[in-house]
């Protein structure tokens, strides 16, 4: 693909499957790419190490920002080890892995940082398709936030969401088309239990990831055998 | 005034003239009032002490939150002592007291906290009239943020801005009508140089505050002598 935007972009980067795919998407669309990784009191700081390694390999700048104040705002199972991670979502509620306002803070901090380094294009791996009940992954939230950020700083940010309308299988397909399927498969960390690559296999994130991979690989297989 | 809303509210509270006036406005409009004060690497932590004392006197809950990560996002003269505070605003730019995204982060954190304590009404002292060139004090930003917060957390927040369309003289008038003119005059801290009450008298904040007070007092005087 050509660099259709031809400008610099900042990728909100966690070292997981989605944001790593977005990083390589950005590399194929922008002339220069930066990454920013947020710490927010995760139990698995290994995520941050993974992110740094992937950024180094991709040859892009890596900036880490401590946003651990987020953990003090609300109770959730990702940042509070006293809460058991729960797959069952109470009726009319969010999964207890929901960190209220997380993407709001991440994208806002990314925008302030982007403005400092003279970048107006932001890339994030949120997806409405697999949004797991998180309202801050929906397209309407992202678009509203884009307007709010522009008004807050009198700027012209453009938030790109390459995964918004695709599912996990299609995200694997995108990674494959970018030539990084194996890299994403082996070097990223998505697992809630902190195991790199294929992960623990049990947690919701691992199951979603593995189901998507199997679906894509069997589609590719049937395509090749035609 | 009656408590026209009859519900609980959270006031974004700095211990300055504006937010203290808002605190008493909230006390006259809501059945219960909470406050939240943010630290963001201010040179003057005395602000926080002032805020706490005023909240105690008003009999409302006081919550302090450390948001010092904001200081690391951008350079400005309020949080970085290596930059001289500058009154002159470069053409087409912001005053260098501008902390990019400050109100964005404060109101977002306030909303997450409000949701935790079951409160949906937020009160902030931003004013478009005396906005000093800060885009994140304008009405259009606040309204856009209100929608963004609702979408981020699937909630129904209502942001109240009692000072949005009034100037400093009218803010003093509001404080007077709420019976707290002397309290606001003597116990709040607005001065950039950290001096409580009437302040240093030289910095832009002191001059704006004093001009407003004199304007209101002479208006009141002429009203009384009629």
Interface residues (C-beta under 8 A of the other chain):
Chain A: X65 X66 X67 X69 X72 X73 X74 X75 X94 X100 X101 X103 X104 X105 X108 X109 X111 X112 X113 X115 X116 X135 X136 X138 X140 X141 X144 X145 X147 X148 X149 X151 X152 X153 X154
Chain B: X65 X66 X67 X69 X72 X73 X74 X75 X94 X100 X101 X103 X104 X105 X108 X109 X111 X112 X113 X115 X116 X135 X136 X138 X140 X141 X144 X145 X147 X148 X149 X151 X152 X153 X154
